[in-house]
Amino acid sequence: MPILLSHANAGVYRNIGIAIAKAIKDSGKGVVIVASGDMNHYESQKITHTKDRQAIESILKLEAGELVERVQ
């Protein structure tokens, strides 16, 4: 099921994640999640790498609010 997201706050994204987790649990089936975030189409590779690294750091720390702030 494709889900397309635009700009929202961390609470909206959290609620979407909770709903997805519940649907997966309720299905009782194995699930594969593929996520892609194409956040840059115009900046240099160096800047893109820096921004990607910052996003990944937030993801690994499970800091949703920080990730949303960095993406914005």
Buried (B, 14 or more C-beta within 10 A) or exposed (E): EEEEEEEEEBEEBEEEEEEBEEEEEEEEEEEEEEEEEEEEEEEEEEEBEEBEEBBEEBBEEEBBEBBBEBEE
